């Protein structure tokens, strides 16, 4: 189970690096907990989603 958590942490770190996120609140990504990494990833994913609020195609 610990191995699965470490794999999930590494995957989230890699995904955040794709968003050019290397540090958050003066902490390196590898220093963050799994829960914090999941929170940060979901936040960036929502902000940068192509179908977000601004600039998206809207049906009228």
C-alpha positions in Angstrom: 0.0 0.0 0.0 2.9 2.4 0.8 4.2 1.7 -2.7 0.9 2.7 -4.3 0.9 6.0 -2.4 4.5 6.7 -3.5 3.5 6.0 -7.1 0.5 8.3 -6.8 2.7 11.1 -5.2 5.2 10.8 -8.1 2.5 10.9 -10.7 1.0 14.0 -9.2 4.4 15.7 -9.0 5.0 14.9 -12.7 1.6 16.3 -13.6 2.2 19.5 -11.6 5.6 19.9 -13.3 3.7 19.9 -16.6 1.8 22.9 -15.3 5.2 24.5 -14.5 4.6 24.2 -10.8 7.8 23.4 -9.0 7.3 25.0 -5.6 4.3 26.1 -3.6 4.4 28.3 -0.5 8.3 27.9 -0.4 8.0 24.1 -0.4 9.3 21.8 -3.1 6.7 19.4 -4.5 8.5 16.3 -3.1 8.1 17.8 0.5 4.3 18.0 0.2 1.9 15.4 1.5 -0.2 13.3 -0.9 -3.3 15.1 0.2 -1.7 18.5 -0.6 -0.5 17.4 -3.9 -3.9 16.1 -4.9 -5.4 19.5 -3.8 -2.9 21.5 -5.8 -3.3 19.3 -8.9 -7.1 19.6 -8.8 -6.8 23.3 -8.4 -4.5 23.7 -11.4 -6.5 21.3 -13.4 -9.7 23.4 -12.9 -7.9 26.7 -13.6 -6.4 25.5 -16.8 -9.2 23.3 -18.2 -10.0 24.2 -21.8 -13.7 24.2 -21.1 -13.6 26.4 -18.1 -15.7 29.5 -17.5 -13.7 32.1 -19.5 -13.1 31.7 -23.2 -15.0 28.5 -23.5 -17.6 27.7 -26.1 -21.0 28.4 -24.6 -24.4 27.3 -26.0 -26.9 30.2 -26.1 
